[in-house]
Amino acid sequence: MSNRIVALREEKALTQEALAEKLGVKLRLIQVIEENQHIPSAPFAMKIARIFEKSVEEVFSFEDSKYKMY
């Protein structure tokens, strides 16, 4: 899985800390998601997408991954 969180976060001039605060989570969770070391749950992925005013598909990509969404 890959994601566009870093690029989207930079477009909105958000730090990792600010994004974590908006989402109500610890900084480390944002870091591991950005590093593609953790796949967020569907509800949490939707919450992230809403912050960036994007669809989940625009934020997360499963094309290059062994993880597929069906």
C-alpha positions as CSV (number, residue, x, y, z in Angstrom):
1,M,0.0,0.0,0.0
2,S,1.1,3.5,-0.6
3,N,-0.4,6.8,0.3
4,R,-0.2,10.5,-0.5
5,I,-0.5,11.7,3.1
6,V,2.9,13.5,3.1
7,A,2.1,15.4,-0.2
8,L,-1.4,16.3,0.9
9,R,-0.2,17.3,4.4
10,E,2.4,19.6,2.8
11,E,-0.2,21.1,0.5
12,K,-2.2,22.1,3.5
13,A,0.9,23.2,5.4
14,L,0.2,20.7,8.2
15,T,2.9,19.2,10.3
16,Q,2.7,15.5,11.4
17,E,1.9,16.8,14.9
18,A,-1.0,19.0,13.7
19,L,-2.5,16.2,11.7
20,A,-2.2,13.8,14.6
21,E,-4.0,16.4,16.8
22,K,-6.8,16.9,14.2
23,L,-7.3,13.1,14.1
24,G,-7.0,12.7,17.9
25,V,-4.1,10.2,17.7
26,K,-0.5,10.0,18.7
27,L,2.2,11.3,16.4
28,R,3.8,7.9,16.0
29,L,0.6,6.5,14.3
30,I,0.8,9.3,11.7
31,Q,4.5,8.5,11.2
32,V,4.0,4.7,10.7
33,I,1.1,5.3,8.3
34,E,3.1,7.8,6.2
35,E,6.0,5.3,6.1
36,N,3.6,2.6,4.9
37,Q,4.3,0.5,7.9
38,H,0.7,0.4,9.1
39,I,-2.6,0.1,7.2
40,P,-5.3,2.2,8.8
41,S,-8.7,0.8,9.4
42,A,-11.4,1.7,6.9
43,P,-13.1,4.2,9.3
44,F,-9.8,5.8,10.1
45,A,-8.8,6.0,6.4
46,M,-12.0,7.8,5.7
47,K,-11.3,10.2,8.6
48,I,-7.9,11.0,7.1
49,A,-9.4,11.5,3.6
50,R,-12.1,13.9,5.0
51,I,-9.4,16.1,6.5
52,F,-7.8,16.5,3.1
53,E,-11.3,16.7,1.3
54,K,-10.4,13.7,-0.8
55,S,-11.7,10.2,-1.3
56,V,-10.0,7.3,0.3
57,E,-8.9,6.2,-3.1
58,E,-7.2,9.5,-3.7
59,V,-5.2,9.2,-0.5
60,F,-4.4,5.5,-0.4
61,S,-3.4,3.2,-3.2
62,F,-3.4,-0.6,-3.0
63,E,-2.1,-1.2,-6.6
64,D,1.5,-1.8,-5.7
65,S,0.7,-3.9,-2.7
66,K,0.0,-7.5,-1.6
67,Y,-2.9,-5.9,0.2
68,K,-6.0,-5.6,-2.0
69,M,-9.3,-4.0,-1.3
70,Y,-12.3,-5.8,-2.7
